Amino acid sequence: HGRIPNFRNNPNCSMNLAQLEEFQRARVIEICPSLAQEHLRLFSLSEGKVVLTPAPSVGNALFYKLDPKFLHVQDLSRAATKSGAAALGTIVNLTAIGNLHVDIFIVASVVANPINGARLGKGKGYGDIEYAMMHQLGACNDKTLVVTTVHESQLLNDLPESVMTEHDLSVNIIITPQRIIYTQNKFSRPKEINWNDIDNETMLNLPVLKEFQRLQKLQK
């Protein structure tokens, strides 16, 4: 409860991801820090992709940047873990996010609708918030491919559209260990932070929000 579930055979999702032309062309991929996506992080690094993974405890940073060009091959497995990303990654400050262009954004899900692309995370909204900040800062746009990886048992055809608000991130593609699913995703993506939805707990758990708010005020 309250976590993104890990699942059996999740390394097979990496093999399916590799089939996507978008992955083959991609240079920068954002991948959520959940255990279920650890192999995706390792696989992407081994394929020469720059991997961004969230840095929730760093006050002025949104991501750790892992560039395989600057990592030893024997360090890739460690770099794919949460602690390894913090130790081996480069902190990307908010002011530098706009210099990046994210080709694929991989978000975690508890359940996902394979028809319309609706999804539910663990309920904190962190992935939605991260995407919204990146969009505001120019690192993501409507061409950024949004992907989630789940087990077949996490697919829910009758997950209603009503679970999605304008600030929730839906997915273009769902990858399971067995297959690749292209959704009929017609939801709009979060374009900016809705501060009315940000409570004190979220501000405490994502201290980068305070810095983001400060920067936004300076630009006005």
N, C-alpha and C positions, 0 to 999 in steps of 0.2 A: 504494500500500500504506500502511495506517495512516491513511488519510484518508476523509472522506465524499465520495463522487464527485459532481462536478457533472454535469449532463446537459443535452442539447439540449432546446430548447423548454420549459425549466422555467418561463418566465413564464406558460405556459398553465395551470400549476397554480394560479396566483393567480386566474385566471378561474373555475376550477372551485371553488376555495375560496369564492369570492364567492357561489356558488349555495346554500351551506349556510345554513339559517335560523339555525343556531347562530352563524355568523360575522356575519350581519346584526344579531343581537341583542348580540353580544359587545362588551364595553367594553375588557377587558384581555386581551392575547394574549402568551404567552411563545413566542418563536421562537428556535431554536438559531442559533448564529452562523456556520454553514457557508455557503460561497459558493453552494451549490445553493439555499439558502433566502433569498438576498439580495433577490430580487424580491418574495418574500412579505413581507419586512419593509417594503420600499418601498410595496408595494400596501396593506398594512394601515395604514401611517401615512397614506397618501393618502386612505384611507377613514375617517379620523378615529379609528382605534383607538390605544389606549395600548399600546406595544410594550415588552416586557421582553426583554432579551437578556443572556446570561451575562457576568459580569465576572470571569473566572477569576484575574486577576492582582492583584485588589484584596482585601487581607487580611480586611477585615471586611464585605465586601459580596458579595451573590450576583448582583445584576443591575445593569445600567444601565436606567433608565426613560426612554423616549422618548415624550413627550406632544406630539402634533402641534399642540396649542393654543399651545405655547410654542416652536414651531419655524417659521422662515420657509419658505415653500413651496419656495424655491430651495435650501434646505438638506436637504430630505427624502432626496434621492438619496445625499448624503454620510452622513446619519444612518443609512441602511440598511446601511452598511459597518461592518466591525469597528472600524476606526480612527475612523470618524465617530461611532459610538455612544459610544466612550470620550470623544471630544472634546465632543459635544453633549448626551449623556445625563446624567441625574441619578443619582448613585450611591444605590442603595437598600441601606441597612445591614440586617443580619439582624434587628435589633430592630424594623424598620419593615415587614418582609415580611408580618406578620400583619394589617396594615391593608389589604392588597390582596386581591382575589379574582380569581384567574385563570380566565377562562371557557374558553379554548382553550390547550392546551399542544402546541406543534409540535416534534416531536423528529426528529433526523436518523437515517437508516438507510442501511446498506449493502445489505441485503436485507430483504424483508418477505414474510410469508405472507399472501396475500389472503383466505384462508379463516378462519384462527384468530387473526390479528392478531399473531402472534409476529414479532419483528424482531431483527436484529443491527445494532449500531452499529459503530464502528471498534475496539471492544474495550476502551475505557478505562472505560466505565460512567458517564461524566460526566452524561449526561442523566438516567439512573436516579437518581443521587445528588442532582441538583438537584431532581428531582421529590420524592424522599423528604424532603429538607429542607423544601421548601415545604409538603408535607403535614403534617409535624410542627409547622410554624409557623402552620398554618391558612389558607394562601393557596390550596391545592388541596384538592379532596375528590373523592368518587366521581362527582360530577356534572360535573367538569371534563372536557371532551372532549379526548381525546389523538389527535393526527393526525400522520401522516408524509407526506412527498412524495418520490416516487421515479420513476425511469424504468420503463417496462414491463419492460425487461430485468432489473430488480432484483427482480421478483416471483418468488417461489419457492414453489410450491404444496406441495412436499414438505419444506420447512423444518420439522423435527420440534418438537413441543411440548417435548421434553427440553432444548432449548437455553435455555429460559426457567426462571429460578429465581424465588423469591418476591421477590427484590430487583431483577428486571428489569422494565422498563416496556414493556408491549404497547400496541397501538393499536386505537382504535375505528374509525378511518377512514384509508384509504390513498388519496392523491390522486396521479394520474399526469397527464401532459399530455393524455391522452385521456379519462380518466374518473374517477369517484368510486366507491370501493369501500367498502362497509360490511362490516366483518368480524364474525365470530361470536365476538368477544372474550370469553372466559370466564376469563381469567387474573386473579388478584388483583394489585392494584397495590402497589408498595412503600410501606409506611406509615411507615417510619423507617429511619435509617441503621443498617446492620449493620457495626459497627466491625471485626468480624473480617475483613471483605472489603476493608478500606481499608489499602493498603500505603503504604510510605514515599514512593514515587514519586507516588501520588495525593495524599498530604498536601502534598507540595512543589508540585505543579501546581495544586492547589486550596487555597490558603492559608486560604480562608474556612472550611474544615473545622475548623481549629484553633480559630477563634473560635466556631464552632457548638458544638464539644465543650465549650469553656469555659462557654458560656451554659447548656448542658444540665446541666452539673455544678452550676451556681449554683441551678438550679431544683429540684434534688433535696434 
